[in-house]
Structures are given as C-alpha cells and as structure tokens.
C-alpha cells in the first residue's frame, strides 16, 4: 500500500501519465521527461530540460543510433529506460503519453573506465564526462611500461561500435538506443533494413 500510495501521489503532483501496455510491440513515449533532471533547479542544470519523444514502430524499428555529445545522449537513454522500468513496476510515468509492450529486461553498457560514474554522476550537469575522461587517461599512463606507448586509433572504436550495432540489429532484434560520437554509424540506416 505504501508503494502504490507513493506512486499515486507522485503521479498527481508531477503530472505523470498512465502507460498503456500493448501486444503489438509498439514502444511510444511522447513528451517524456527524466524524473530526476526535471526536479533539478534550472540554475543547477545550466540548461533547460525539454521533453522528448521515443518511437519504436513494431517489427520495423529496433535500433536507434544517437550521435552527438554523450553528455546529451546519456540522460535521454536513461530517461527511456526509467520510463519503461517505472511502467513495469506499476507506476504512472513522466510523459504526456506512453505505450509499450511488457519489457522483460533492460541492459546497459558503460565504458570500463567509467564503472564508478553512474553512482556518482550528477545527471543534470553537462561536464560529467569531460571531467572523467582526462582523469582516466592520466591514471592509465603511469601504469604502462616505460617503452610501451598505448595508442588508440579512431577506427578501432568505430569498428567495434559498428560490429555491436550490426549484431544487435541482425541477431537479437532487441530495442536498442545506441549513443555514439561516431557519425559514420548513421550509414547503418541504409545498410541494415528491417
């Protein structure tokens, strides 16, 4: 009763909508909001928080590649996952409208050097990754043997990202939001037709 009462109060106080569960496989979130970021004062955020839309049409769209700065994509990915999780738990969701199938699992992948990032991150700040990456590069350097010089080619990361998206699209058909700064991955839209 405590949980359901809390869900009801949050829904009433924050303007959450009742999600509709469909058997068609459609996942549609209109006017979705991140439940944590929207409660953060604008002065702490440094920017306005805008509602967003996610739309996976059944049997035709399973993968979205989101390019641009990861600090912008990360809250969007988390928002979609949180809305799905809240709906599955029986809560209303921070959106204008939400339709979704029953979701049995939610997977996330975060770069290895960022394993402590989610627990300590301030999602509303834009500089969380720029603060972390220089630290991880700095701490990695002294551990390398004196004569070795670790190098990372741009195409190494691109090849891995490309292979992951291809595999997910061709073999798992799981609904996937894939954030990357490799704009070359947008070519996959032409190559990987449903």
C-alpha positions as CSV (number, residue, x, y, z in Angstrom):
1,X,0.0,0.0,0.0
2,X,2.9,2.4,0.8
3,X,4.4,1.9,-2.6
4,X,1.1,2.3,-4.5
5,X,0.2,5.4,-2.5
6,X,3.6,6.9,-3.3
7,X,3.1,6.1,-7.0
8,X,-0.3,7.8,-6.9
9,X,1.0,10.9,-5.1
10,X,3.9,11.3,-7.5
11,X,1.6,10.9,-10.5
12,X,-0.8,13.6,-9.2
13,X,1.9,16.0,-8.0
14,X,4.2,15.8,-11.1
15,X,1.7,15.3,-13.9
16,X,2.6,11.7,-14.8
17,X,0.6,9.7,-17.3
18,X,-0.8,6.2,-17.2
19,X,1.1,4.0,-19.6
20,X,-0.8,1.8,-22.0
21,X,0.5,-1.7,-22.5
22,X,0.1,-3.1,-26.0
23,X,0.7,-6.6,-27.5
24,X,1.7,-5.1,-30.9
25,X,5.3,-4.4,-29.8
26,X,5.0,-0.7,-30.2
27,X,7.0,1.5,-27.8
28,X,6.0,5.1,-27.9
29,X,6.9,7.8,-25.4
30,X,5.6,11.3,-26.2
31,X,6.8,14.2,-24.1
32,X,9.0,12.0,-22.0
33,X,10.9,13.7,-19.1
34,X,13.7,12.4,-16.9
35,X,12.2,12.1,-13.4
36,X,15.4,13.3,-11.7
37,X,16.6,16.0,-14.0
38,X,13.1,17.6,-14.2
39,X,13.2,18.1,-10.4
40,X,16.7,19.7,-10.5
41,X,16.5,23.5,-10.4
42,X,17.4,25.2,-13.8
43,X,20.2,27.1,-12.1
44,X,21.9,23.8,-11.2
45,X,21.3,22.3,-14.6
46,X,22.8,25.1,-16.5
47,X,20.2,24.5,-19.4
48,X,16.5,24.0,-19.9
49,X,15.2,20.4,-19.8
50,X,13.0,19.6,-22.8
51,X,10.5,16.8,-23.1
52,X,11.5,14.2,-25.8
53,X,9.8,11.6,-27.9
54,X,10.8,7.9,-28.5
55,X,9.0,5.8,-31.1
56,X,9.9,2.2,-31.9
57,X,7.4,1.0,-34.5
58,X,6.6,-2.6,-34.2
59,X,8.6,-5.1,-36.3
60,X,10.2,-2.2,-38.3
61,X,12.4,-0.2,-36.0
62,X,14.5,-1.9,-33.4
63,X,17.7,0.3,-33.3
64,X,18.2,4.0,-33.0
65,X,21.8,5.4,-33.3
66,X,22.0,8.7,-31.5
67,X,25.0,10.8,-32.4
68,X,26.5,13.8,-30.8
69,X,27.9,14.6,-27.4
70,X,27.5,11.7,-25.0
71,X,26.6,14.1,-22.1
72,X,23.5,15.0,-24.1
73,X,22.6,11.4,-25.1
74,X,23.1,9.8,-21.7
75,X,20.1,11.4,-20.0
76,X,17.9,10.5,-23.0
77,X,18.9,6.9,-22.8
78,X,18.4,6.7,-19.1
79,X,15.1,8.5,-19.4
80,X,13.7,5.9,-21.8
81,X,14.9,3.1,-19.6
82,X,13.5,4.7,-16.4
83,X,10.1,5.3,-18.0
84,X,10.0,1.6,-19.1
85,X,11.0,0.5,-15.7
86,X,8.5,2.7,-13.9
87,X,5.7,1.5,-16.1
88,X,6.6,-2.2,-15.5
89,X,6.6,-1.5,-11.7
90,X,3.1,-0.2,-11.9
91,X,3.7,3.5,-11.7
92,X,2.5,6.3,-13.9
93,X,5.3,7.7,-15.9
94,X,6.8,11.2,-16.6
95,X,5.4,11.6,-20.1
96,X,2.5,13.1,-21.9
97,X,1.7,9.7,-23.3
98,X,3.3,6.2,-23.2
99,X,2.6,3.0,-25.0
100,X,4.8,0.0,-24.6
101,X,4.9,-3.8,-24.6
102,X,5.8,-5.8,-21.5
103,X,9.6,-5.4,-21.1
104,X,11.4,-8.4,-19.5
105,X,14.9,-6.9,-19.3
106,X,16.8,-3.7,-19.6
107,X,20.5,-3.8,-20.4
108,X,23.1,-1.0,-20.3
109,X,26.7,-0.8,-21.3
110,X,29.0,1.8,-19.9
111,X,32.7,2.1,-20.8
112,X,35.0,0.3,-18.4
113,X,36.9,3.3,-17.1
114,X,33.5,4.8,-16.2
115,X,32.4,2.0,-13.8
116,X,32.0,4.4,-10.9
117,X,30.4,7.1,-13.0
118,X,26.7,6.2,-12.7
119,X,26.8,6.1,-8.9
120,X,28.5,9.4,-8.5
121,X,27.2,11.3,-11.6
122,X,25.2,14.5,-11.5
123,X,23.0,13.8,-14.5
124,X,21.9,17.4,-14.9
125,X,25.5,18.6,-15.4
126,X,27.0,18.7,-18.9
127,X,30.6,18.3,-17.9
128,X,30.5,14.9,-16.2
129,X,32.3,13.1,-19.0
130,X,34.8,15.8,-19.7
131,X,35.9,15.7,-16.1
132,X,36.2,11.9,-16.0
133,X,38.0,11.2,-19.3
134,X,41.1,13.3,-18.6
135,X,41.4,11.6,-15.2
136,X,41.1,8.1,-16.6
137,X,43.7,8.9,-19.3
138,X,46.0,10.4,-16.7
139,X,45.7,7.4,-14.3
140,X,46.3,4.9,-17.1
141,X,49.6,6.4,-18.3
142,X,51.9,5.7,-15.3
143,X,50.9,2.0,-15.3
144,X,52.2,1.4,-18.8
145,X,55.7,0.0,-19.1
146,X,58.3,2.7,-19.9
147,X,58.9,1.6,-23.5
148,X,55.3,1.0,-24.5
149,X,53.1,3.7,-25.9
150,X,49.4,2.9,-25.8
151,X,47.7,4.2,-28.9
152,X,44.0,4.1,-29.9
153,X,43.1,4.6,-33.5
154,X,39.8,6.3,-34.3
155,X,38.8,3.4,-36.5
156,X,39.3,0.8,-33.7
157,X,36.5,2.2,-31.7
158,X,34.4,2.8,-34.8
159,X,34.8,-0.8,-35.9
160,X,33.8,-2.1,-32.5
161,X,30.7,0.1,-32.4
162,X,29.8,-0.8,-35.9
163,X,30.0,-4.5,-35.1
164,X,28.0,-4.2,-32.0
165,X,25.1,-2.3,-33.7
166,X,25.2,-4.8,-36.6
167,X,25.0,-7.8,-34.3
168,X,22.2,-6.3,-32.2
169,X,20.2,-5.5,-35.3
170,X,20.7,-8.8,-37.2
171,X,20.7,-11.3,-34.4
172,X,18.9,-10.1,-31.3
173,X,16.3,-7.7,-32.6
174,X,16.2,-6.1,-29.1
175,X,15.0,-2.5,-29.0
176,X,18.3,-0.6,-28.8
177,X,19.2,3.0,-28.2
178,X,22.9,3.4,-29.1
179,X,24.7,6.6,-28.2
180,X,27.9,7.4,-30.0
181,X,30.1,10.2,-31.3
182,X,30.9,8.2,-34.4
183,X,28.7,10.0,-37.0
184,X,29.8,7.3,-39.5
185,X,27.4,4.9,-37.9
186,X,24.4,6.7,-39.4
187,X,25.3,4.9,-42.7
188,X,23.9,1.7,-41.0
189,X,20.4,3.1,-41.6
190,X,20.9,2.4,-45.3
191,X,22.7,-1.0,-44.9
192,X,20.6,-2.6,-42.2
193,X,17.0,-2.6,-43.4
194,X,14.4,-4.3,-41.1
